[in-house]
Amino acid sequence: MENSKYLPIMIQSLKKKEQILDQIIQINQQQREELENPALDPDDFDKTFAKKAELIESLETLDNGFQELFERVRNELEGNKETYREEIHQMQDYIRRLTEKSADIQTQEARNKDLMQQKFATVRKQVKEVRKSQKVVNQYYKSMMKGSYMEPQFTDKKK
């Protein structure tokens, strides 16, 4: 069968997907640490987020390629299960592991989302406090400037 050459490519695609999911798990852990850090640098967080976006894009590309290959060989695999039993079993193992890792990632994402919402609430509170103190300082400055200016009380009219 000429379609049998696609099976190693499909297995390789699943391996690569597993590696990418491992990287995403590490990035999620890094994001959690960053969100728990009170001195979070927004630029560092943005870089981490950008790396993760690239990995997700790679995952989508791999998924699309795998699905395309699977559609080409589906009938052959279903018709000759015994012939390709080893490859099918190997792909099923990978898919099982990928499913577990995806569930772990979803849990991490939910946890990070909660941390991010808490972080944003804290930042908003800090911004409000800064604005409030800035307003007080401005009012104080204005009142001091008005208080230091005195209208002339006595003028000498002699020349």
Disulfide bonds with the S-S distance in Angstrom:
none
